[in-house]
């Protein structure tokens, strides 16, 4: 079994299983042989038979052989499942996950190696170390260090699951914080833009006020040209009203555009949610105070 890379213990386990499979195969072959012998003993009593009689005998024999072969195949499949169950049960005790490759079961090269082993090495090695072959696969000692190892593996897996859950929570919180930060930055830019427009309006109003002050000083200093100055003042006031009206319209239009921006809606939605949370917290606080 050097080609398979088995150690001595596993080689003996394979030999033990092949002993079992070989005995079951021989028993089933004897049963099939008995089917033919029974047919000879019970039906082949005459020297000549008709076609219908021969066909009837062959049909009956076919049913018997088919049943025996099917039973053997089913039993072999179930036996292999039980063997895999032993292996998987031992592996799971040590938190191992074994994998199988079904395609390898039809590997002709490996099947030929097994057949060659059965013909040669099997006969030579079947009697070697029989005392070391156990009736069934047995797991390693579960006491002492092995038991402590299993407990430590369980504890580490539990800690790992907790850390994974904590990591998912932190990732969710980080993504939420980044989203809130982006929204706040967009809202801040919109506010800064709005404040810049408001500053321009304030500068214009200051300019108009300075112009009005200059006109008043001119009127006080030049009595002779009071009428002309008053006309200029009236004209300036009209210009001021037009400018103020234009500024008012521009401010309303700016405010309307700002209210239509996504940042304004997001801020409004955030403020609404925060107000609802504050109201809910106040209600809870009142209820707790009343309970106390």
C-alpha positions as CSV (number, residue, x, y, z in Angstrom):
1,X,0.0,0.0,0.0
2,X,3.0,2.3,-0.4
3,X,1.4,3.9,-3.4
4,X,-1.5,5.1,-1.2
5,X,0.8,6.6,1.4
6,X,-0.9,4.7,4.3
7,X,0.8,4.1,7.6
8,X,0.8,0.6,9.1
9,X,-2.2,1.1,11.3
10,X,-4.4,2.4,8.4
11,X,-3.1,-0.3,6.1
12,X,-4.3,-2.9,8.6
13,X,-7.7,-1.2,8.8
14,X,-7.9,-1.4,5.0
15,X,-7.0,-5.1,5.1
16,X,-9.6,-5.7,7.8
17,X,-12.3,-4.0,5.7
18,X,-11.3,-5.9,2.6
19,X,-11.6,-9.2,4.6
20,X,-15.1,-8.2,5.4
21,X,-16.0,-7.2,1.9
22,X,-14.5,-10.3,0.5
23,X,-16.4,-12.6,2.8
24,X,-19.7,-10.8,2.0
25,X,-18.9,-11.1,-1.8
26,X,-18.2,-14.8,-1.5
27,X,-21.4,-15.4,0.5
28,X,-23.5,-13.6,-2.1
29,X,-21.8,-15.5,-5.0
30,X,-22.6,-18.7,-3.2
31,X,-26.2,-17.6,-3.0
32,X,-26.3,-16.9,-6.8
33,X,-24.7,-20.3,-7.5
34,X,-27.4,-21.9,-5.4
35,X,-30.1,-20.2,-7.5
36,X,-28.7,-21.9,-10.6
37,X,-28.2,-25.3,-8.8
38,X,-31.8,-25.2,-7.6
39,X,-33.0,-24.6,-11.1
40,X,-31.0,-27.6,-12.3
41,X,-32.3,-29.8,-9.5
42,X,-36.0,-28.7,-9.7
43,X,-36.7,-27.9,-13.3
44,X,-34.2,-29.7,-15.5
45,X,-35.8,-33.1,-15.2
46,X,-36.6,-33.7,-18.8
47,X,-34.4,-34.3,-21.9
48,X,-36.3,-31.9,-24.1
49,X,-38.2,-28.6,-23.4
50,X,-40.3,-26.3,-25.4
51,X,-39.3,-22.7,-26.0
52,X,-42.0,-21.4,-23.6
53,X,-40.7,-23.7,-20.9
54,X,-37.1,-22.6,-21.3
55,X,-38.2,-19.0,-21.4
56,X,-40.2,-19.4,-18.2
57,X,-37.2,-21.1,-16.4
58,X,-34.9,-18.3,-17.6
59,X,-37.4,-15.6,-16.5
60,X,-37.6,-17.1,-13.0
61,X,-33.8,-17.4,-12.8
62,X,-33.5,-13.8,-13.9
63,X,-35.8,-12.6,-11.1
64,X,-33.8,-14.5,-8.5
65,X,-30.4,-13.3,-9.7
66,X,-31.6,-9.8,-10.1
67,X,-32.9,-9.8,-6.5
68,X,-29.7,-11.2,-5.1
69,X,-27.5,-8.7,-7.0
70,X,-29.6,-5.8,-6.1
71,X,-29.7,-6.7,-2.5
72,X,-25.9,-7.1,-2.5
73,X,-25.4,-3.6,-4.2
74,X,-27.8,-2.0,-1.7
75,X,-26.1,-3.7,1.2
76,X,-22.6,-2.6,0.0
77,X,-23.8,1.0,-0.4
78,X,-25.2,1.0,3.1
79,X,-22.1,-0.6,4.5
80,X,-20.0,2.1,3.0
81,X,-22.2,4.8,4.5
82,X,-21.7,3.2,8.0
83,X,-18.0,3.1,7.4
84,X,-18.0,6.8,6.5
85,X,-20.2,7.5,9.6
86,X,-17.4,6.1,11.8
87,X,-14.8,8.2,10.2
88,X,-16.9,11.4,10.2
89,X,-17.9,10.9,13.9
90,X,-14.3,10.7,15.0
91,X,-13.3,13.7,12.9
92,X,-16.2,15.8,14.3
93,X,-15.0,15.1,17.9
94,X,-11.9,17.0,17.1
95,X,-13.6,19.7,15.0
96,X,-12.3,18.4,11.7
97,X,-14.2,18.6,8.4
98,X,-13.4,15.8,6.1
99,X,-14.1,16.1,2.4
100,X,-14.6,13.4,-0.3
101,X,-14.1,13.4,-4.0
102,X,-16.8,11.2,-5.6
103,X,-15.1,11.3,-9.0
104,X,-12.1,9.5,-7.5
105,X,-14.3,6.4,-6.9
106,X,-14.2,5.8,-10.7
107,X,-10.5,6.4,-11.1
108,X,-9.5,3.4,-13.1
109,X,-5.8,3.7,-12.2
110,X,-6.6,3.7,-8.4
111,X,-9.1,0.9,-8.9
112,X,-6.4,-1.2,-10.6
113,X,-4.0,-0.5,-7.7
114,X,-6.6,-1.7,-5.2
115,X,-7.2,-4.9,-7.3
116,X,-3.4,-5.5,-7.6
117,X,-3.1,-5.0,-3.8
118,X,-5.8,-7.5,-3.2
119,X,-4.1,-10.0,-5.4
120,X,-0.6,-9.6,-4.0
121,X,0.0,-7.5,-0.9
122,X,-3.3,-8.4,0.6
123,X,-2.5,-12.1,1.0
124,X,1.0,-11.4,2.3
125,X,0.0,-8.7,4.7
126,X,-3.4,-10.0,5.9
127,X,-1.7,-12.1,8.7
128,X,0.7,-9.3,9.8
129,X,0.0,-7.5,13.0
130,X,-3.4,-9.1,13.5
131,X,-3.2,-8.4,17.2
132,X,-2.9,-4.6,16.5
133,X,-6.1,-4.7,14.3
134,X,-9.1,-3.5,16.4
135,X,-12.7,-4.5,15.7
136,X,-13.6,-0.9,14.9
137,X,-12.0,2.5,14.5
138,X,-11.5,4.1,17.8
139,X,-10.9,7.7,18.5
140,X,-7.9,9.0,20.4
141,X,-8.0,9.2,24.1
142,X,-10.5,11.9,24.9
143,X,-9.3,12.4,28.5
144,X,-6.5,14.6,29.7
145,X,-4.9,16.8,27.1
146,X,-7.4,15.9,24.4
147,X,-10.4,17.0,26.5
148,X,-8.7,20.2,27.4
149,X,-7.9,20.8,23.8
150,X,-11.5,20.3,22.8
151,X,-12.6,22.8,25.5
152,X,-10.1,25.3,24.4
153,X,-11.2,25.0,20.8
154,X,-14.8,25.5,21.8
155,X,-13.9,28.6,23.8
156,X,-11.9,30.0,21.0
157,X,-14.7,29.4,18.5
158,X,-17.2,31.1,20.8
159,X,-14.8,34.1,21.2
160,X,-14.3,34.2,17.5
161,X,-18.1,34.3,16.9
162,X,-18.4,37.1,19.4
163,X,-15.6,39.1,17.8
164,X,-17.2,38.6,14.4
165,X,-20.5,39.9,15.7
166,X,-18.8,42.9,17.3
167,X,-16.9,43.6,14.1
168,X,-20.1,43.6,12.1
169,X,-21.7,46.0,14.6
170,X,-18.7,48.4,14.4
171,X,-18.7,48.3,10.6
172,X,-22.4,49.2,10.5
173,X,-21.8,52.1,13.0
174,X,-18.8,53.3,11.0
175,X,-20.8,53.3,7.7
176,X,-23.6,55.2,9.4
177,X,-21.2,57.8,10.8
178,X,-19.6,58.3,7.4
179,X,-23.0,58.8,5.8
180,X,-24.0,61.3,8.4
181,X,-20.6,63.1,7.9
182,X,-21.2,63.3,4.2
183,X,-24.7,64.7,4.7
184,X,-23.4,67.3,7.2
185,X,-20.6,68.4,4.9
186,X,-23.1,68.9,2.0
187,X,-25.4,70.9,4.3
188,X,-22.5,73.0,5.5
189,X,-21.5,73.9,1.9
190,X,-25.1,75.0,1.1
191,X,-25.2,77.1,4.3
192,X,-21.9,78.7,3.5
193,X,-23.1,79.6,0.0
194,X,-26.3,81.0,1.5
195,X,-24.4,83.1,4.0
196,X,-22.2,84.5,1.1
197,X,-25.3,85.7,-0.7
198,X,-26.7,87.2,2.5
199,X,-23.4,89.1,3.0
200,X,-23.7,90.5,-0.5
201,X,-27.2,91.8,0.3
202,X,-25.8,93.4,3.5
203,X,-23.1,95.1,1.6
204,X,-25.6,96.6,-0.9
205,X,-27.8,97.8,2.0
206,X,-24.7,99.4,3.5
207,X,-23.8,101.1,0.3
208,X,-27.4,102.5,-0.1
209,X,-27.3,103.7,3.5
210,X,-24.0,105.5,2.8
211,X,-25.5,107.1,-0.3
212,X,-28.5,108.3,1.7
213,X,-26.2,109.7,4.3
214,X,-24.2,111.6,1.7
215,X,-27.3,113.0,0.2
216,X,-28.5,114.2,3.5
217,X,-25.2,115.9,4.2
218,X,-25.3,117.5,0.8
219,X,-28.8,118.9,1.5
220,X,-27.8,120.3,4.9
221,X,-24.6,121.9,3.4
222,X,-26.1,123.3,0.2
223,X,-29.4,125.0,1.0
224,X,-29.5,126.7,-2.4
225,X,-29.5,123.4,-4.3
226,X,-31.9,121.8,-1.8
227,X,-34.6,121.1,-4.4
228,X,-32.2,119.5,-6.8
229,X,-30.8,117.4,-4.0
230,X,-34.2,116.4,-2.9
231,X,-35.0,115.3,-6.4
232,X,-31.8,113.3,-6.4
233,X,-32.7,111.9,-3.0
234,X,-36.2,110.9,-4.2
235,X,-34.6,109.2,-7.2
236,X,-32.1,107.5,-5.0
237,X,-34.9,106.3,-2.7
238,X,-36.7,104.9,-5.7
239,X,-33.5,103.2,-6.8
240,X,-33.2,101.9,-3.3
241,X,-36.7,100.5,-3.3
242,X,-36.0,98.8,-6.7
243,X,-32.8,97.4,-5.4
244,X,-34.4,96.2,-2.2
245,X,-37.3,94.7,-4.2
246,X,-34.8,93.0,-6.5
247,X,-32.8,91.8,-3.5
248,X,-35.9,90.5,-1.8
249,X,-36.9,88.6,-5.0
250,X,-33.4,87.3,-5.3
251,X,-33.4,86.2,-1.6
252,X,-36.7,84.5,-2.0
253,X,-35.6,82.8,-5.2
254,X,-32.4,81.7,-3.4
255,X,-34.3,80.4,-0.5
256,X,-36.7,78.6,-2.8
257,X,-33.8,77.0,-4.6
258,X,-32.0,76.1,-1.4
259,X,-35.2,74.4,0.0
260,X,-35.3,72.4,-3.2
261,X,-31.8,71.1,-2.7
262,X,-31.2,67.5,-1.4
263,X,-29.0,68.9,1.4
264,X,-31.9,71.0,2.7
265,X,-34.3,68.1,2.5
266,X,-31.8,65.8,4.2
267,X,-31.2,68.4,7.0
268,X,-34.9,68.9,7.4
269,X,-35.4,65.1,7.5
270,X,-32.6,64.7,10.1
271,X,-34.0,67.6,12.2
272,X,-37.5,66.0,12.1
273,X,-36.2,62.7,13.2
274,X,-34.2,64.3,16.0
275,X,-37.3,66.2,17.2
276,X,-39.3,63.0,17.1
277,X,-36.5,61.2,19.1
278,X,-36.5,64.1,21.7
279,X,-40.3,64.0,22.0
280,X,-40.1,60.2,22.5
281,X,-37.3,60.6,25.1
282,X,-39.3,63.3,27.0
283,X,-42.4,61.0,27.0
284,X,-40.3,58.1,28.3
285,X,-38.7,60.4,30.9
286,X,-42.1,61.6,32.1
287,X,-43.3,58.1,32.3
288,X,-40.3,56.9,34.3
289,X,-40.7,59.9,36.6
290,X,-44.4,59.1,37.1
291,X,-43.6,55.5,37.9
292,X,-41.1,56.6,40.5
